[in-house]
Amino acid sequence: MIQENSQEVPTEENITHSSSTIAHSQYKFDVEELRIEFNSGVQYVYDNVPLTEYLAFRDAESKGSYFAKNISRKFNYTKLD
């Protein structure tokens, strides 16, 4: 009997950052949604962030600088209460 590969593809990625600005990020692959939680506790959701942009943010040496230059004002966002 042959078993099928039952590995599940993740639908999201959650990361806690050791950044002076950003505490946590969550990326939902299926809808290209990036949630950012700042160290202050304020959270925003950014819409239609391409996977390549998210991966560049995730892998950036300075998350805060990369976010400010490449994501902050370039994508539609919603502030969460």
Buried (B, 14 or more C-beta within 10 A) or exposed (E): EEEEEEEEEEEEEEEEBEBEBBBBBBBBEEEBBBBBBBEEEEBBBBEEBEEEBBEEBBEBEEBBEBBEEBBBEEBEBEEEE
